[in-house]
Amino acid sequence: MPGKLCDDCRVARQAELENRQTALAEPRPVKVRWRRLTGEERDALLRAAEEMGSLIASLQRSRVTSAEIAAVLGRSQKWMARTHPRPDWGTPG
């Protein structure tokens, strides 16, 4: 009879369906792309002088948005893009 699976194929197909249903039932971890500044990081940004560039680069690498950093410093996002481009810009991702 055309379209009918053999016994071994049917068992394999059933196992495949059960595995797929189990995988769909399990919640997937949410990948957080960005994070907020902590109070300590905010204070460090406001106090930073000579080490400002390295602090900003470090915060950017640890997934803090440039927009949030700029807001704390009282600067624009355009200023951030010009003076402190993200260290990971231009890398495939």
HTML snippet that shows the backbone in 3Dmol.js (N, CA, C, O; Angstrom):
<script src="https://3Dmol.org/build/3Dmol-min.js"></script>
<div id="view" style="width:600px;height:400px;position:relative"></div>
<script>
const pdb = `
ATOM      1  N   MET A   1       0.846  -1.160   0.000  1.00  0.00           N
ATOM      2  CA  MET A   1       0.000   0.000   0.000  1.00  0.00           C
ATOM      3  C   MET A   1       0.904   1.239   0.000  1.00  0.00           C
ATOM      4  O   MET A   1       1.751   1.369   0.883  1.00  0.00           O
ATOM      5  N   PRO A   2       0.744   2.152  -0.969  1.00  0.00           N
ATOM      6  CA  PRO A   2       1.599   3.329  -1.061  1.00  0.00           C
ATOM      7  C   PRO A   2       1.379   4.278   0.129  1.00  0.00           C
ATOM      8  O   PRO A   2       0.255   4.440   0.604  1.00  0.00           O
ATOM      9  N   GLY A   3       2.482   4.908   0.605  1.00  0.00           N
ATOM     10  CA  GLY A   3       2.385   5.879   1.687  1.00  0.00           C
ATOM     11  C   GLY A   3       2.409   5.278   3.071  1.00  0.00           C
ATOM     12  O   GLY A   3       2.417   6.020   4.053  1.00  0.00           O
ATOM     13  N   LYS A   4       2.422   3.963   3.190  1.00  0.00           N
ATOM     14  CA  LYS A   4       2.435   3.329   4.504  1.00  0.00           C
ATOM     15  C   LYS A   4       3.886   3.071   4.914  1.00  0.00           C
ATOM     16  O   LYS A   4       4.675   2.545   4.129  1.00  0.00           O
ATOM     17  N   LEU A   5       4.231   3.447   6.153  1.00  0.00           N
ATOM     18  CA  LEU A   5       5.588   3.260   6.648  1.00  0.00           C
ATOM     19  C   LEU A   5       5.794   1.831   7.136  1.00  0.00           C
ATOM     20  O   LEU A   5       4.877   1.187   7.646  1.00  0.00           O
ATOM     21  N   CYS A   6       7.024   1.357   6.963  1.00  0.00           N
ATOM     22  CA  CYS A   6       7.361   0.038   7.512  1.00  0.00           C
ATOM     23  C   CYS A   6       7.378   0.147   9.037  1.00  0.00           C
ATOM     24  O   CYS A   6       7.386   1.247   9.589  1.00  0.00           O
ATOM     25  N   ASP A   7       7.383  -1.002   9.710  1.00  0.00           N
ATOM     26  CA  ASP A   7       7.321  -1.000  11.175  1.00  0.00           C
ATOM     27  C   ASP A   7       8.474  -0.220  11.799  1.00  0.00           C
ATOM     28  O   ASP A   7       8.249   0.579  12.708  1.00  0.00           O
ATOM     29  N   ASP A   8       9.708  -0.435  11.330  1.00  0.00           N
ATOM     30  CA  ASP A   8      10.863   0.274  11.876  1.00  0.00           C
ATOM     31  C   ASP A   8      10.768   1.777  11.610  1.00  0.00           C
ATOM     32  O   ASP A   8      11.108   2.583  12.476  1.00  0.00           O
ATOM     33  N   CYS A   9      10.317   2.149  10.438  1.00  0.00           N
ATOM     34  CA  CYS A   9      10.179   3.568  10.080  1.00  0.00           C
ATOM     35  C   CYS A   9       9.109   4.235  10.937  1.00  0.00           C
ATOM     36  O   CYS A   9       9.271   5.380  11.358  1.00  0.00           O
ATOM     37  N   ARG A  10       8.024   3.524  11.193  1.00  0.00           N
ATOM     38  CA  ARG A  10       6.940   4.068  12.004  1.00  0.00           C
ATOM     39  C   ARG A  10       7.414   4.306  13.433  1.00  0.00           C
ATOM     40  O   ARG A  10       7.096   5.336  14.028  1.00  0.00           O
ATOM     41  N   VAL A  11       8.176   3.359  13.991  1.00  0.00           N
ATOM     42  CA  VAL A  11       8.704   3.501  15.349  1.00  0.00           C
ATOM     43  C   VAL A  11       9.669   4.692  15.406  1.00  0.00           C
ATOM     44  O   VAL A  11       9.631   5.484  16.348  1.00  0.00           O
ATOM     45  N   ALA A  12      10.526   4.810  14.395  1.00  0.00           N
ATOM     46  CA  ALA A  12      11.478   5.925  14.358  1.00  0.00           C
ATOM     47  C   ALA A  12      10.742   7.253  14.231  1.00  0.00           C
ATOM     48  O   ALA A  12      11.105   8.231  14.884  1.00  0.00           O
ATOM     49  N   ARG A  13       9.715   7.287  13.397  1.00  0.00           N
ATOM     50  CA  ARG A  13       8.928   8.501  13.209  1.00  0.00           C
ATOM     51  C   ARG A  13       8.207   8.889  14.498  1.00  0.00           C
ATOM     52  O   ARG A  13       8.155  10.070  14.842  1.00  0.00           O
ATOM     53  N   GLN A  14       7.658   7.927  15.204  1.00  0.00           N
ATOM     54  CA  GLN A  14       6.963   8.196  16.471  1.00  0.00           C
ATOM     55  C   GLN A  14       7.948   8.757  17.507  1.00  0.00           C
ATOM     56  O   GLN A  14       7.627   9.704  18.224  1.00  0.00           O
ATOM     57  N   ALA A  15       9.133   8.174  17.581  1.00  0.00           N
ATOM     58  CA  ALA A  15      10.149   8.655  18.530  1.00  0.00           C
ATOM     59  C   ALA A  15      10.562  10.085  18.183  1.00  0.00           C
ATOM     60  O   ALA A  15      10.752  10.917  19.070  1.00  0.00           O
ATOM     61  N   GLU A  16      10.697  10.358  16.902  1.00  0.00           N
ATOM     62  CA  GLU A  16      11.049  11.702  16.447  1.00  0.00           C
ATOM     63  C   GLU A  16       9.981  12.723  16.846  1.00  0.00           C
ATOM     64  O   GLU A  16      10.306  13.817  17.307  1.00  0.00           O
ATOM     65  N   LEU A  17       8.717  12.366  16.669  1.00  0.00           N
ATOM     66  CA  LEU A  17       7.617  13.249  17.047  1.00  0.00           C
ATOM     67  C   LEU A  17       7.582  13.490  18.557  1.00  0.00           C
ATOM     68  O   LEU A  17       7.347  14.614  19.002  1.00  0.00           O
ATOM     69  N   GLU A  18       7.813  12.443  19.339  1.00  0.00           N
ATOM     70  CA  GLU A  18       7.817  12.586  20.796  1.00  0.00           C
ATOM     71  C   GLU A  18       8.967  13.482  21.257  1.00  0.00           C
ATOM     72  O   GLU A  18       8.797  14.304  22.158  1.00  0.00           O
ATOM     73  N   ASN A  19      10.141  13.319  20.634  1.00  0.00           N
ATOM     74  CA  ASN A  19      11.293  14.157  20.982  1.00  0.00           C
ATOM     75  C   ASN A  19      11.017  15.623  20.646  1.00  0.00           C
ATOM     76  O   ASN A  19      11.376  16.518  21.412  1.00  0.00           O
ATOM     77  N   ARG A  20      10.387  15.861  19.515  1.00  0.00           N
ATOM     78  CA  ARG A  20      10.070  17.226  19.108  1.00  0.00           C
ATOM     79  C   ARG A  20       9.064  17.853  20.071  1.00  0.00           C
ATOM     80  O   ARG A  20       9.201  19.020  20.440  1.00  0.00           O
ATOM     81  N   GLN A  21       8.054  17.082  20.479  1.00  0.00           N
ATOM     82  CA  GLN A  21       7.061  17.604  21.421  1.00  0.00           C
ATOM     83  C   GLN A  21       7.695  17.907  22.770  1.00  0.00           C
ATOM     84  O   GLN A  21       7.363  18.910  23.402  1.00  0.00           O
ATOM     85  N   THR A  22       8.605  17.048  23.214  1.00  0.00           N
ATOM     86  CA  THR A  22       9.299  17.281  24.481  1.00  0.00           C
ATOM     87  C   THR A  22      10.149  18.549  24.394  1.00  0.00           C
ATOM     88  O   THR A  22      10.167  19.352  25.326  1.00  0.00           O
ATOM     89  N   ALA A  23      10.847  18.727  23.279  1.00  0.00           N
ATOM     90  CA  ALA A  23      11.692  19.907  23.101  1.00  0.00           C
ATOM     91  C   ALA A  23      10.857  21.184  23.088  1.00  0.00           C
ATOM     92  O   ALA A  23      11.273  22.205  23.636  1.00  0.00           O
ATOM     93  N   LEU A  24       9.697  21.132  22.473  1.00  0.00           N
ATOM     94  CA  LEU A  24       8.833  22.311  22.422  1.00  0.00           C
ATOM     95  C   LEU A  24       8.223  22.633  23.778  1.00  0.00           C
ATOM     96  O   LEU A  24       7.936  23.793  24.074  1.00  0.00           O
ATOM     97  N   ALA A  25       8.025  21.613  24.598  1.00  0.00           N
ATOM     98  CA  ALA A  25       7.410  21.815  25.908  1.00  0.00           C
ATOM     99  C   ALA A  25       8.379  22.455  26.902  1.00  0.00           C
ATOM    100  O   ALA A  25       7.948  23.125  27.840  1.00  0.00           O
ATOM    101  N   GLU A  26       9.696  22.252  26.703  1.00  0.00           N
ATOM    102  CA  GLU A  26      10.691  22.805  27.621  1.00  0.00           C
ATOM    103  C   GLU A  26      10.926  24.271  27.289  1.00  0.00           C
ATOM    104  O   GLU A  26      11.140  24.613  26.126  1.00  0.00           O
ATOM    105  N   PRO A  27      10.890  25.138  28.288  1.00  0.00           N
ATOM    106  CA  PRO A  27      11.131  26.566  28.014  1.00  0.00           C
ATOM    107  C   PRO A  27      12.579  26.800  27.611  1.00  0.00           C
ATOM    108  O   PRO A  27      13.499  26.214  28.180  1.00  0.00           O
ATOM    109  N   ARG A  28      12.763  27.657  26.629  1.00  0.00           N
ATOM    110  CA  ARG A  28      14.110  27.991  26.186  1.00  0.00           C
ATOM    111  C   ARG A  28      14.632  29.155  27.018  1.00  0.00           C
ATOM    112  O   ARG A  28      13.873  30.055  27.376  1.00  0.00           O
ATOM    113  N   PRO A  29      15.921  29.140  27.325  1.00  0.00           N
ATOM    114  CA  PRO A  29      16.475  30.274  28.066  1.00  0.00           C
ATOM    115  C   PRO A  29      16.448  31.525  27.180  1.00  0.00           C
ATOM    116  O   PRO A  29      16.688  31.459  25.975  1.00  0.00           O
ATOM    117  N   VAL A  30      16.156  32.645  27.799  1.00  0.00           N
ATOM    118  CA  VAL A  30      16.094  33.899  27.071  1.00  0.00           C
ATOM    119  C   VAL A  30      17.495  34.513  27.041  1.00  0.00           C
ATOM    120  O   VAL A  30      18.133  34.685  28.080  1.00  0.00           O
ATOM    121  N   LYS A  31      17.954  34.835  25.847  1.00  0.00           N
ATOM    122  CA  LYS A  31      19.265  35.453  25.710  1.00  0.00           C
ATOM    123  C   LYS A  31      19.096  36.957  25.873  1.00  0.00           C
ATOM    124  O   LYS A  31      18.419  37.612  25.081  1.00  0.00           O
ATOM    125  N   VAL A  32      19.715  37.481  26.902  1.00  0.00           N
ATOM    126  CA  VAL A  32      19.622  38.910  27.170  1.00  0.00           C
ATOM    127  C   VAL A  32      20.728  39.606  26.387  1.00  0.00           C
ATOM    128  O   VAL A  32      21.912  39.322  26.567  1.00  0.00           O
ATOM    129  N   ARG A  33      20.321  40.513  25.524  1.00  0.00           N
ATOM    130  CA  ARG A  33      21.307  41.186  24.686  1.00  0.00           C
ATOM    131  C   ARG A  33      21.943  42.369  25.410  1.00  0.00           C
ATOM    132  O   ARG A  33      23.156  42.559  25.322  1.00  0.00           O
ATOM    133  N   TRP A  34      21.161  43.154  26.113  1.00  0.00           N
ATOM    134  CA  TRP A  34      21.665  44.354  26.774  1.00  0.00           C
ATOM    135  C   TRP A  34      21.352  44.302  28.255  1.00  0.00           C
ATOM    136  O   TRP A  34      20.446  43.589  28.688  1.00  0.00           O
ATOM    137  N   ARG A  35      22.116  45.070  29.032  1.00  0.00           N
ATOM    138  CA  ARG A  35      21.855  45.168  30.463  1.00  0.00           C
ATOM    139  C   ARG A  35      21.948  46.628  30.888  1.00  0.00           C
ATOM    140  O   ARG A  35      22.497  47.461  30.166  1.00  0.00           O
ATOM    141  N   ARG A  36      21.411  46.930  32.056  1.00  0.00           N
ATOM    142  CA  ARG A  36      21.425  48.292  32.595  1.00  0.00           C
ATOM    143  C   ARG A  36      22.697  48.526  33.408  1.00  0.00           C
ATOM    144  O   ARG A  36      23.325  47.581  33.885  1.00  0.00           O
ATOM    145  N   LEU A  37      23.062  49.783  33.556  1.00  0.00           N
ATOM    146  CA  LEU A  37      24.188  50.139  34.418  1.00  0.00           C
ATOM    147  C   LEU A  37      23.811  49.900  35.873  1.00  0.00           C
ATOM    148  O   LEU A  37      22.667  50.118  36.270  1.00  0.00           O
ATOM    149  N   THR A  38      24.770  49.454  36.656  1.00  0.00           N
ATOM    150  CA  THR A  38      24.548  49.365  38.098  1.00  0.00           C
ATOM    151  C   THR A  38      24.810  50.740  38.700  1.00  0.00           C
ATOM    152  O   THR A  38      25.386  51.606  38.042  1.00  0.00           O
ATOM    153  N   GLY A  39      24.400  50.940  39.925  1.00  0.00           N
ATOM    154  CA  GLY A  39      24.661  52.200  40.612  1.00  0.00           C
ATOM    155  C   GLY A  39      26.153  52.482  40.725  1.00  0.00           C
ATOM    156  O   GLY A  39      26.593  53.619  40.552  1.00  0.00           O
ATOM    157  N   GLU A  40      26.928  51.444  41.017  1.00  0.00           N
ATOM    158  CA  GLU A  40      28.385  51.603  41.136  1.00  0.00           C
ATOM    159  C   GLU A  40      28.999  52.009  39.801  1.00  0.00           C
ATOM    160  O   GLU A  40      29.883  52.863  39.754  1.00  0.00           O
ATOM    161  N   GLU A  41      28.528  51.395  38.716  1.00  0.00           N
ATOM    162  CA  GLU A  41      29.049  51.734  37.389  1.00  0.00           C
ATOM    163  C   GLU A  41      28.678  53.173  37.016  1.00  0.00           C
ATOM    164  O   GLU A  41      29.479  53.897  36.423  1.00  0.00           O
ATOM    165  N   ARG A  42      27.472  53.570  37.365  1.00  0.00           N
ATOM    166  CA  ARG A  42      27.016  54.939  37.098  1.00  0.00           C
ATOM    167  C   ARG A  42      27.912  55.941  37.839  1.00  0.00           C
ATOM    168  O   ARG A  42      28.339  56.944  37.268  1.00  0.00           O
ATOM    169  N   ASP A  43      28.189  55.658  39.109  1.00  0.00           N
ATOM    170  CA  ASP A  43      29.058  56.535  39.901  1.00  0.00           C
ATOM    171  C   ASP A  43      30.471  56.571  39.326  1.00  0.00           C
ATOM    172  O   ASP A  43      31.087  57.634  39.247  1.00  0.00           O
ATOM    173  N   ALA A  44      30.982  55.410  38.927  1.00  0.00           N
ATOM    174  CA  ALA A  44      32.329  55.343  38.347  1.00  0.00           C
ATOM    175  C   ALA A  44      32.411  56.172  37.065  1.00  0.00           C
ATOM    176  O   ALA A  44      33.415  56.843  36.822  1.00  0.00           O
ATOM    177  N   LEU A  45      31.366  56.128  36.251  1.00  0.00           N
ATOM    178  CA  LEU A  45      31.349  56.936  35.022  1.00  0.00           C
ATOM    179  C   LEU A  45      31.404  58.418  35.347  1.00  0.00           C
ATOM    180  O   LEU A  45      32.118  59.176  34.690  1.00  0.00           O
ATOM    181  N   LEU A  46      30.660  58.829  36.347  1.00  0.00           N
ATOM    182  CA  LEU A  46      30.614  60.241  36.709  1.00  0.00           C
ATOM    183  C   LEU A  46      31.923  60.728  37.326  1.00  0.00           C
ATOM    184  O   LEU A  46      32.254  61.909  37.219  1.00  0.00           O
ATOM    185  N   ARG A  47      32.669  59.831  37.971  1.00  0.00           N
ATOM    186  CA  ARG A  47      33.941  60.189  38.613  1.00  0.00           C
ATOM    187  C   ARG A  47      35.135  60.023  37.684  1.00  0.00           C
ATOM    188  O   ARG A  47      36.197  60.594  37.930  1.00  0.00           O
ATOM    189  N   ALA A  48      34.969  59.249  36.623  1.00  0.00           N
ATOM    190  CA  ALA A  48      36.104  58.911  35.753  1.00  0.00           C
ATOM    191  C   ALA A  48      36.671  60.151  35.087  1.00  0.00           C
ATOM    192  O   ALA A  48      35.940  61.071  34.720  1.00  0.00           O
ATOM    193  N   ALA A  49      37.973  60.157  34.940  1.00  0.00           N
ATOM    194  CA  ALA A  49      38.630  61.276  34.255  1.00  0.00           C
ATOM    195  C   ALA A  49      39.503  60.694  33.140  1.00  0.00           C
ATOM    196  O   ALA A  49      39.045  60.539  32.008  1.00  0.00           O
ATOM    197  N   GLU A  50      40.735  60.378  33.455  1.00  0.00           N
ATOM    198  CA  GLU A  50      41.666  59.862  32.447  1.00  0.00           C
ATOM    199  C   GLU A  50      41.292  58.465  31.962  1.00  0.00           C
ATOM    200  O   GLU A  50      41.546  58.115  30.809  1.00  0.00           O
ATOM    201  N   GLU A  51      40.702  57.686  32.824  1.00  0.00           N
ATOM    202  CA  GLU A  51      40.363  56.306  32.457  1.00  0.00           C
ATOM    203  C   GLU A  51      38.975  56.189  31.833  1.00  0.00           C
ATOM    204  O   GLU A  51      38.453  55.083  31.696  1.00  0.00           O
ATOM    205  N   MET A  52      38.370  57.318  31.454  1.00  0.00           N
ATOM    206  CA  MET A  52      37.012  57.327  30.888  1.00  0.00           C
ATOM    207  C   MET A  52      36.895  56.399  29.674  1.00  0.00           C
ATOM    208  O   MET A  52      35.957  55.605  29.596  1.00  0.00           O
ATOM    209  N   GLY A  53      37.829  56.489  28.736  1.00  0.00           N
ATOM    210  CA  GLY A  53      37.755  55.688  27.514  1.00  0.00           C
ATOM    211  C   GLY A  53      37.770  54.192  27.790  1.00  0.00           C
ATOM    212  O   GLY A  53      36.976  53.444  27.221  1.00  0.00           O
ATOM    213  N   SER A  54      38.672  53.757  28.661  1.00  0.00           N
ATOM    214  CA  SER A  54      38.748  52.326  28.958  1.00  0.00           C
ATOM    215  C   SER A  54      37.518  51.858  29.743  1.00  0.00           C
ATOM    216  O   SER A  54      37.058  50.730  29.563  1.00  0.00           O
ATOM    217  N   LEU A  55      36.993  52.718  30.607  1.00  0.00           N
ATOM    218  CA  LEU A  55      35.782  52.359  31.361  1.00  0.00           C
ATOM    219  C   LEU A  55      34.594  52.212  30.413  1.00  0.00           C
ATOM    220  O   LEU A  55      33.822  51.259  30.522  1.00  0.00           O
ATOM    221  N   ILE A  56      34.451  53.154  29.490  1.00  0.00           N
ATOM    222  CA  ILE A  56      33.349  53.079  28.530  1.00  0.00           C
ATOM    223  C   ILE A  56      33.467  51.815  27.679  1.00  0.00           C
ATOM    224  O   ILE A  56      32.475  51.115  27.474  1.00  0.00           O
ATOM    225  N   ALA A  57      34.672  51.518  27.183  1.00  0.00           N
ATOM    226  CA  ALA A  57      34.875  50.313  26.358  1.00  0.00           C
ATOM    227  C   ALA A  57      34.541  49.056  27.161  1.00  0.00           C
ATOM    228  O   ALA A  57      33.940  48.119  26.637  1.00  0.00           O
ATOM    229  N   SER A  58      34.932  49.045  28.424  1.00  0.00           N
ATOM    230  CA  SER A  58      34.643  47.889  29.278  1.00  0.00           C
ATOM    231  C   SER A  58      33.139  47.706  29.469  1.00  0.00           C
ATOM    232  O   SER A  58      32.628  46.588  29.397  1.00  0.00           O
ATOM    233  N   LEU A  59      32.434  48.819  29.713  1.00  0.00           N
ATOM    234  CA  LEU A  59      30.978  48.743  29.885  1.00  0.00           C
ATOM    235  C   LEU A  59      30.305  48.291  28.592  1.00  0.00           C
ATOM    236  O   LEU A  59      29.367  47.495  28.633  1.00  0.00           O
ATOM    237  N   GLN A  60      30.764  48.781  27.463  1.00  0.00           N
ATOM    238  CA  GLN A  60      30.183  48.374  26.180  1.00  0.00           C
ATOM    239  C   GLN A  60      30.395  46.884  25.939  1.00  0.00           C
ATOM    240  O   GLN A  60      29.492  46.197  25.462  1.00  0.00           O
ATOM    241  N   ARG A  61      31.584  46.381  26.266  1.00  0.00           N
ATOM    242  CA  ARG A  61      31.849  44.940  26.090  1.00  0.00           C
ATOM    243  C   ARG A  61      30.980  44.096  27.019  1.00  0.00           C
ATOM    244  O   ARG A  61      30.684  42.940  26.716  1.00  0.00           O
ATOM    245  N   SER A  62      30.573  44.672  28.151  1.00  0.00           N
ATOM    246  CA  SER A  62      29.739  43.910  29.087  1.00  0.00           C
ATOM    247  C   SER A  62      28.248  44.169  28.836  1.00  0.00           C
ATOM    248  O   SER A  62      27.426  43.986  29.734  1.00  0.00           O
ATOM    249  N   ARG A  63      27.902  44.595  27.612  1.00  0.00           N
ATOM    250  CA  ARG A  63      26.524  44.689  27.119  1.00  0.00           C
ATOM    251  C   ARG A  63      25.719  45.868  27.655  1.00  0.00           C
ATOM    252  O   ARG A  63      24.491  45.791  27.688  1.00  0.00           O
ATOM    253  N   VAL A  64      26.365  46.956  28.078  1.00  0.00           N
ATOM    254  CA  VAL A  64      25.639  48.176  28.433  1.00  0.00           C
ATOM    255  C   VAL A  64      25.508  48.989  27.148  1.00  0.00           C
ATOM    256  O   VAL A  64      26.472  49.106  26.392  1.00  0.00           O
ATOM    257  N   THR A  65      24.335  49.547  26.894  1.00  0.00           N
ATOM    258  CA  THR A  65      24.139  50.295  25.652  1.00  0.00           C
ATOM    259  C   THR A  65      24.889  51.620  25.694  1.00  0.00           C
ATOM    260  O   THR A  65      25.042  52.239  26.747  1.00  0.00           O
ATOM    261  N   SER A  66      25.348  52.036  24.523  1.00  0.00           N
ATOM    262  CA  SER A  66      26.007  53.333  24.408  1.00  0.00           C
ATOM    263  C   SER A  66      25.036  54.454  24.737  1.00  0.00           C
ATOM    264  O   SER A  66      25.440  55.484  25.277  1.00  0.00           O
ATOM    265  N   ALA A  67      23.767  54.267  24.420  1.00  0.00           N
ATOM    266  CA  ALA A  67      22.757  55.279  24.711  1.00  0.00           C
ATOM    267  C   ALA A  67      22.648  55.517  26.223  1.00  0.00           C
ATOM    268  O   ALA A  67      22.519  56.660  26.661  1.00  0.00           O
ATOM    269  N   GLU A  68      22.699  54.465  27.002  1.00  0.00           N
ATOM    270  CA  GLU A  68      22.603  54.627  28.455  1.00  0.00           C
ATOM    271  C   GLU A  68      23.850  55.309  29.016  1.00  0.00           C
ATOM    272  O   GLU A  68      23.762  56.158  29.902  1.00  0.00           O
ATOM    273  N   ILE A  69      25.011  54.924  28.485  1.00  0.00           N
ATOM    274  CA  ILE A  69      26.257  55.560  28.923  1.00  0.00           C
ATOM    275  C   ILE A  69      26.216  57.056  28.590  1.00  0.00           C
ATOM    276  O   ILE A  69      26.567  57.893  29.421  1.00  0.00           O
ATOM    277  N   ALA A  70      25.788  57.376  27.378  1.00  0.00           N
ATOM    278  CA  ALA A  70      25.699  58.768  26.949  1.00  0.00           C
ATOM    279  C   ALA A  70      24.754  59.565  27.845  1.00  0.00           C
ATOM    280  O   ALA A  70      25.049  60.707  28.198  1.00  0.00           O
ATOM    281  N   ALA A  71      23.635  58.975  28.210  1.00  0.00           N
ATOM    282  CA  ALA A  71      22.660  59.665  29.052  1.00  0.00           C
ATOM    283  C   ALA A  71      23.264  60.003  30.414  1.00  0.00           C
ATOM    284  O   ALA A  71      23.040  61.097  30.933  1.00  0.00           O
ATOM    285  N   VAL A  72      24.015  59.091  30.990  1.00  0.00           N
ATOM    286  CA  VAL A  72      24.638  59.335  32.296  1.00  0.00           C
ATOM    287  C   VAL A  72      25.657  60.465  32.186  1.00  0.00           C
ATOM    288  O   VAL A  72      25.785  61.288  33.093  1.00  0.00           O
ATOM    289  N   LEU A  73      26.380  60.497  31.065  1.00  0.00           N
ATOM    290  CA  LEU A  73      27.412  61.518  30.873  1.00  0.00           C
ATOM    291  C   LEU A  73      26.846  62.850  30.380  1.00  0.00           C
ATOM    292  O   LEU A  73      27.580  63.832  30.271  1.00  0.00           O
ATOM    293  N   GLY A  74      25.548  62.890  30.081  1.00  0.00           N
ATOM    294  CA  GLY A  74      24.942  64.110  29.563  1.00  0.00           C
ATOM    295  C   GLY A  74      25.361  64.393  28.135  1.00  0.00           C
ATOM    296  O   GLY A  74      25.421  65.551  27.721  1.00  0.00           O
ATOM    297  N   ARG A  75      25.649  63.354  27.382  1.00  0.00           N
ATOM    298  CA  ARG A  75      26.086  63.473  25.992  1.00  0.00           C
ATOM    299  C   ARG A  75      25.054  62.846  25.078  1.00  0.00           C
ATOM    300  O   ARG A  75      24.114  62.194  25.533  1.00  0.00           O
ATOM    301  N   SER A  76      25.242  63.055  23.770  1.00  0.00           N
ATOM    302  CA  SER A  76      24.322  62.489  22.782  1.00  0.00           C
ATOM    303  C   SER A  76      24.824  61.126  22.318  1.00  0.00           C
ATOM    304  O   SER A  76      25.987  60.770  22.511  1.00  0.00           O
ATOM    305  N   GLN A  77      23.924  60.384  21.707  1.00  0.00           N
ATOM    306  CA  GLN A  77      24.308  59.096  21.132  1.00  0.00           C
ATOM    307  C   GLN A  77      25.269  59.310  19.972  1.00  0.00           C
ATOM    308  O   GLN A  77      26.147  58.481  19.730  1.00  0.00           O
ATOM    309  N   LYS A  78      25.109  60.412  19.258  1.00  0.00           N
ATOM    310  CA  LYS A  78      26.003  60.734  18.148  1.00  0.00           C
ATOM    311  C   LYS A  78      27.431  60.946  18.662  1.00  0.00           C
ATOM    312  O   LYS A  78      28.395  60.501  18.038  1.00  0.00           O
ATOM    313  N   TRP A  79      27.556  61.625  19.799  1.00  0.00           N
ATOM    314  CA  TRP A  79      28.871  61.835  20.412  1.00  0.00           C
ATOM    315  C   TRP A  79      29.504  60.493  20.763  1.00  0.00           C
ATOM    316  O   TRP A  79      30.691  60.272  20.521  1.00  0.00           O
ATOM    317  N   MET A  80      28.702  59.604  21.334  1.00  0.00           N
ATOM    318  CA  MET A  80      29.208  58.268  21.682  1.00  0.00           C
ATOM    319  C   MET A  80      29.699  57.530  20.441  1.00  0.00           C
ATOM    320  O   MET A  80      30.767  56.919  20.461  1.00  0.00           O
ATOM    321  N   ALA A  81      28.922  57.586  19.366  1.00  0.00           N
ATOM    322  CA  ALA A  81      29.292  56.872  18.144  1.00  0.00           C
ATOM    323  C   ALA A  81      30.591  57.418  17.563  1.00  0.00           C
ATOM    324  O   ALA A  81      31.398  56.661  17.023  1.00  0.00           O
ATOM    325  N   ARG A  82      30.796  58.727  17.672  1.00  0.00           N
ATOM    326  CA  ARG A  82      32.016  59.341  17.127  1.00  0.00           C
ATOM    327  C   ARG A  82      33.222  59.109  18.015  1.00  0.00           C
ATOM    328  O   ARG A  82      34.286  58.737  17.520  1.00  0.00           O
ATOM    329  N   THR A  83      33.082  59.318  19.311  1.00  0.00           N
ATOM    330  CA  THR A  83      34.237  59.284  20.205  1.00  0.00           C
ATOM    331  C   THR A  83      34.487  57.935  20.863  1.00  0.00           C
ATOM    332  O   THR A  83      35.618  57.624  21.236  1.00  0.00           O
ATOM    333  N   HIS A  84      33.445  57.138  21.005  1.00  0.00           N
ATOM    334  CA  HIS A  84      33.588  55.823  21.659  1.00  0.00           C
ATOM    335  C   HIS A  84      32.775  54.767  20.911  1.00  0.00           C
ATOM    336  O   HIS A  84      31.817  54.224  21.463  1.00  0.00           O
ATOM    337  N   PRO A  85      33.146  54.465  19.653  1.00  0.00           N
ATOM    338  CA  PRO A  85      32.386  53.426  18.935  1.00  0.00           C
ATOM    339  C   PRO A  85      32.502  52.102  19.673  1.00  0.00           C
ATOM    340  O   PRO A  85      33.515  51.815  20.310  1.00  0.00           O
ATOM    341  N   ARG A  86      31.463  51.312  19.578  1.00  0.00           N
ATOM    342  CA  ARG A  86      31.458  50.020  20.283  1.00  0.00           C
ATOM    343  C   ARG A  86      32.644  49.178  19.827  1.00  0.00           C
ATOM    344  O   ARG A  86      32.925  49.115  18.630  1.00  0.00           O
ATOM    345  N   PRO A  87      33.346  48.530  20.757  1.00  0.00           N
ATOM    346  CA  PRO A  87      34.516  47.721  20.397  1.00  0.00           C
ATOM    347  C   PRO A  87      34.185  46.556  19.478  1.00  0.00           C
ATOM    348  O   PRO A  87      35.054  46.075  18.751  1.00  0.00           O
ATOM    349  N   ASP A  88      32.920  46.092  19.502  1.00  0.00           N
ATOM    350  CA  ASP A  88      32.552  44.929  18.685  1.00  0.00           C
ATOM    351  C   ASP A  88      31.930  45.309  17.352  1.00  0.00           C
ATOM    352  O   ASP A  88      31.493  44.423  16.617  1.00  0.00           O
ATOM    353  N   TRP A  89      31.872  46.588  17.014  1.00  0.00           N
ATOM    354  CA  TRP A  89      31.320  47.002  15.729  1.00  0.00           C
ATOM    355  C   TRP A  89      32.192  46.474  14.612  1.00  0.00           C
ATOM    356  O   TRP A  89      33.420  46.500  14.697  1.00  0.00           O
ATOM    357  N   GLY A  90      31.547  45.996  13.571  1.00  0.00           N
ATOM    358  CA  GLY A  90      32.274  45.513  12.409  1.00  0.00           C
ATOM    359  C   GLY A  90      32.663  44.059  12.492  1.00  0.00           C
ATOM    360  O   GLY A  90      33.232  43.522  11.541  1.00  0.00           O
ATOM    361  N   THR A  91      32.371  43.401  13.607  1.00  0.00           N
ATOM    362  CA  THR A  91      32.670  41.973  13.697  1.00  0.00           C
ATOM    363  C   THR A  91      31.396  41.189  13.416  1.00  0.00           C
ATOM    364  O   THR A  91      30.318  41.579  13.863  1.00  0.00           O
ATOM    365  N   PRO A  92      31.510  40.091  12.683  1.00  0.00           N
ATOM    366  CA  PRO A  92      30.310  39.303  12.398  1.00  0.00           C
ATOM    367  C   PRO A  92      29.729  38.747  13.684  1.00  0.00           C
ATOM    368  O   PRO A  92      30.438  38.334  14.601  1.00  0.00           O
ATOM    369  N   GLY A  93      28.397  38.757  13.706  1.00  0.00           N
ATOM    370  CA  GLY A  93      27.890  38.357  14.877  1.00  0.00           C
ATOM    371  C   GLY A  93      26.917  37.606  15.414  1.00  0.00           C
ATOM    372  O   GLY A  93      26.813  37.514  16.637  1.00  0.00           O
TER     373      GLY A  93
END
`;
const viewer = $3Dmol.createViewer("view");
viewer.addModel(pdb, "pdb");
viewer.setStyle({}, {cartoon: {color: "spectrum"}});
viewer.zoomTo();
viewer.render();
</script>
